[in-house]
Amino acid sequence: MFLKRPILLLLILTLFTGVSLRAQIATSPDMTWFKDAKFGLFLHWGLYAQTAGDWNGHPYKGNERFMLYERIPVKTYAKIADQFNPSQFNADTWVKQAKTAGMKYIVYTSKHHDGFAMYNSKVSDYNIYKLTPFKRDPLAELAKACKKYDIKLCLYYSLGRDWEDPDVPTNWPVKAGRSNTWDFPNEDAKVFNKYFERKVKPQVTELLKNYGPIAVMWFDTPELISKKESAELRGLISSLQPKCLVNSRIGNGYGDFGISEQSLGAASKNSWEACITIGRQWGYNRHDSTWKSPELLVRNLINVVANNGNLLLNVGPMGNGNFPNWAIARLDSIGDWMKVNGEAITGTRPYRIASEGNELESASISKKDENSKMKDAIYDGTPKSREADLFFTTKDNYVYVLLRSWSRKDFDIKSLKGVDVASVQLLGTKKKVGWKTTATGLTVSLPDDYALINKVPVYTLKVKMK
């Protein structure tokens, strides 16, 4: 593999001048599509979908990480592949489901912590094409479907953890805390760079060469990757696909956007993304029965977007290749809401103030507590409040006022005090909205039947500025 001359020169400069590669890349990828997209689908799918929550006759610990929690040898874990035959997998169905929900991109797990590649990897036979009866490359089919439906394809790759490889040390939460020490017990003998050269770089190369345009390389758990290795990996990606974005988990400051996992995060001027689950788990688990309602998921989406973020909502497909019914129902509900209100989400930017009337929820999100730390077990730090409040986004000459969990016909919007308003419209109806500007803000009176517009009690006022 030969690097393009500009990237090669940048790497040389990095080595001899100490100047970071990230600062040197003059042609940093355009973030516009990401900032406009706002909403994406995360897909956690692997051998853990086949076991679906059980191991040796008992519900396992750790869900998609159960190989670690149950300390299962690689040879034993690999036997799950003998039964993994997702014959009902249909890439068109998955991508259409995302598009119908109003999502603009998909992040697919090309390799999770178990080291098992969910595509036809020439680098390692430990993959879905070589070891399972399925004998298909789902990533190739997804790439084709994403192109068909104009959905951006992004790829998750577990960077600092790989329990199939003998050379992957970890240091979270303690030394060897997330390493395979039952197959490979000598932690001090593990050399991350051997794994990096043998598996990471070659697999990232084939992912970026063989599946068309990749919008984001979405890395997870950087663990012990060095600054030099992060720089080299970023240079490799830039040489193969200059437009490809990279998340912050490439490590050492070489990412384009930050990540908030299982929490909504706080407002930031920089691009960021909140990744959350619908239920309690990332991968499919038949025992999971704690699912966020469509109303709560829409509230989460609005909160993130109003604070300059994207929401990456996770679904764990089943072992047969289908989405769980409860996930489909929620994606459909969000899609129905987005058909009416999507213009207040997609392509918007933050208003000068994010919200009004949700001080308690905002305080819980902003608080620097356990939410900001890496989590490896079942955890959900998203707010569960259903109190009525207002959020704001803006696009062109409009301010969108999103009324979350709303049940009032007449009210004041204090945050629009002093704003020169030309008109006010309620999305989803042609009926007139009563309004007037006052010394305290914008006074609004909704149509009597406004609650019939959406099944989810979240409504949008489109306020045009003069």
SULGI-V108964 format. One record per residue. N is the residue number from 0. RES is the residue in one letter. PHI is phi in whole degrees, -180 to 180 (none if undefined). Layout:
N:RES:PHI
N:RES:PHI
This chain:
0:M:none
1:F:-108
2:L:-75
3:K:-62
4:R:-54
5:P:-61
6:I:-70
7:L:-61
8:L:-63
9:L:-64
10:L:-64
11:I:-63
12:L:-62
13:T:-61
14:L:-69
15:F:-100
16:T:-117
17:G:77
18:V:-82
19:S:-67
20:L:-61
21:R:-60
22:A:-73
23:Q:-85
24:I:-72
25:A:-73
26:T:-100
27:S:-60
28:P:-56
29:D:-70
30:M:-91
31:T:-58
32:W:-61
33:F:-66
34:K:-66
35:D:-81
36:A:-64
37:K:70
38:F:-142
39:G:-138
40:L:-111
41:F:-96
42:L:-123
43:H:-98
44:W:-142
45:G:-168
46:L:-60
47:Y:-63
48:A:-69
49:Q:-71
50:T:-76
51:A:58
52:G:113
53:D:-127
54:W:-149
55:N:52
56:G:82
57:H:-140
58:P:-62
59:Y:-84
60:K:-93
61:G:87
62:N:49
63:E:-64
64:R:-101
65:F:-66
66:M:-58
67:L:-72
68:Y:-68
69:E:-95
70:R:51
71:I:-95
72:P:-59
73:V:-56
74:K:-62
75:T:-73
76:Y:-61
77:A:-64
78:K:-68
79:I:-59
80:A:-61
81:D:-62
82:Q:-101
83:F:-83
84:N:-140
85:P:-75
86:S:-66
87:Q:-93
88:F:-59
89:N:-140
90:A:-60
91:D:-60
92:T:-64
93:W:-61
94:V:-70
95:K:-63
96:Q:-62
97:A:-64
98:K:-63
99:T:-63
100:A:-77
101:G:90
102:M:-83
103:K:-116
104:Y:-153
105:I:-126
106:V:-113
107:Y:-108
108:T:-75
109:S:-75
110:K:-158
111:H:-97
112:H:-62
113:D:-72
114:G:85
115:F:-85
116:A:-79
117:M:-97
118:Y:-159
119:N:-84
120:S:-84
121:K:-84
122:V:-75
123:S:-139
124:D:-71
125:Y:-78
126:N:-153
127:I:-64
128:Y:-74
129:K:-83
130:L:-105
131:T:-107
132:P:-69
133:F:-62
134:K:53
135:R:-133
136:D:-107
137:P:-64
138:L:-68
139:A:-62
140:E:-70
141:L:-65
142:A:-60
143:K:-66
144:A:-68
145:C:-62
146:K:-64
147:K:-61
148:Y:-103
149:D:57
150:I:-114
151:K:-71
152:L:-99
153:C:-126
154:L:-126
155:Y:-79
156:Y:-146
157:S:-72
158:L:-90
159:G:-97
160:R:-136
161:D:-162
162:W:-82
163:E:-91
164:D:-96
165:P:-78
166:D:-117
167:V:-125
168:P:-79
169:T:-134
170:N:-136
171:W:-120
172:P:-80
173:V:-139
174:K:-55
175:A:67
176:G:-62
177:R:-130
178:S:-104
179:N:-83
180:T:-98
181:W:-87
182:D:-88
183:F:-128
184:P:-73
185:N:-85
186:E:-64
187:D:-70
188:A:-86
189:K:-79
190:V:-122
191:F:-55
192:N:-64
193:K:-64
194:Y:-64
195:F:-60
196:E:-77
197:R:-78
198:K:-126
199:V:-62
200:K:-62
201:P:-64
202:Q:-72
203:V:-61
204:T:-62
205:E:-70
206:L:-64
207:L:-82
208:K:-94
209:N:-107
210:Y:-128
211:G:76
212:P:-65
213:I:-110
214:A:-77
215:V:-144
216:M:-94
217:W:-103
218:F:-84
219:D:-130
220:T:46
221:P:-62
222:E:47
223:L:-102
224:I:-65
225:S:-84
226:K:-62
227:K:-62
228:E:-69
229:S:-60
230:A:-64
231:E:-66
232:L:-66
233:R:-63
234:G:-63
235:L:-61
236:I:-60
237:S:-64
238:S:-73
239:L:-88
240:Q:-142
241:P:-60
242:K:-88
243:C:-74
244:L:-82
245:V:-136
246:N:-81
247:S:-67
248:R:-80
249:I:-68
250:G:93
251:N:62
252:G:81
253:Y:-98
254:G:-91
255:D:-95
256:F:-151
257:G:-89
258:I:-128
259:S:-118
260:E:-100
261:Q:58
262:S:-152
263:L:-84
264:G:71
265:A:-124
266:A:-58
267:S:-149
268:K:-73
269:N:-88
270:S:-66
271:W:-152
272:E:-143
273:A:-100
274:C:-109
275:I:-137
276:T:-98
277:I:-78
278:G:-101
279:R:-94
280:Q:-114
281:W:-85
282:G:-86
283:Y:-64
284:N:-143
285:R:-63
286:H:-87
287:D:-73
288:S:-138
289:T:-106
290:W:-114
291:K:-68
292:S:-74
293:P:-55
294:E:-61
295:L:-66
296:L:-67
297:V:-66
298:R:-59
299:N:-61
300:L:-58
301:I:-63
302:N:-58
303:V:-65
304:V:-65
305:A:-65
306:N:-103
307:N:77
308:G:-114
309:N:-112
310:L:-106
311:L:-107
312:L:-97
313:N:-92
314:V:-129
315:G:-103
316:P:-60
317:M:-80
318:G:-64
319:N:-84
320:G:100
321:N:-93
322:F:-77
323:P:-61
324:N:-59
325:W:-67
326:A:-73
327:I:-60
328:A:-60
329:R:-73
330:L:-64
331:D:-64
332:S:-64
333:I:-64
334:G:-61
335:D:-61
336:W:-67
337:M:-67
338:K:-60
339:V:-89
340:N:-113
341:G:-59
342:E:-67
343:A:-84
344:I:-114
345:T:-66
346:G:76
347:T:-89
348:R:-132
349:P:-64
350:Y:-82
351:R:-65
352:I:-134
353:A:-80
354:S:-157
355:E:-147
356:G:87
357:N:-129
358:E:-59
359:L:-67
360:E:-66
361:S:-62
362:A:-65
363:S:-69
364:I:-73
365:S:-76
366:K:-60
367:K:-88
368:D:-128
369:E:-63
370:N:-59
371:S:-85
372:K:-96
373:M:-62
374:K:-119
375:D:-127
376:A:-114
377:I:-64
378:Y:-158
379:D:-146
380:G:-103
381:T:-79
382:P:-68
383:K:-113
384:S:-64
385:R:-124
386:E:-72
387:A:-67
388:D:-160
389:L:-122
390:F:-127
391:F:-130
392:T:-134
393:T:-145
394:K:-156
395:D:54
396:N:-105
397:Y:-123
398:V:-114
399:Y:-98
400:V:-108
401:L:-97
402:L:-95
403:R:-87
404:S:51
405:W:-95
406:S:-146
407:R:-112
408:K:-86
409:D:-119
410:F:-166
411:D:-113
412:I:-110
413:K:-67
414:S:-71
415:L:-102
416:K:-62
417:G:82
418:V:-83
419:D:-87
420:V:-93
421:A:-99
422:S:-161
423:V:-134
424:Q:-127
425:L:-100
426:L:-62
427:G:101
428:T:-149
429:K:-96
430:K:-69
431:K:-73
432:V:-105
433:G:-76
434:W:-158
435:K:-160
436:T:-85
437:T:-132
438:A:-67
439:T:-104
440:G:148
441:L:-113
442:T:-91
443:V:-126
444:S:-129
445:L:-81
446:P:-58
447:D:-58
448:D:-102
449:Y:-59
450:A:-67
451:L:-82
452:I:-66
453:N:-122
454:K:-69
455:V:-84
456:P:-76
457:V:-132
458:Y:-129
459:T:-129
460:L:-96
461:K:-103
462:V:-103
463:K:-91
464:M:-91
465:K:-74
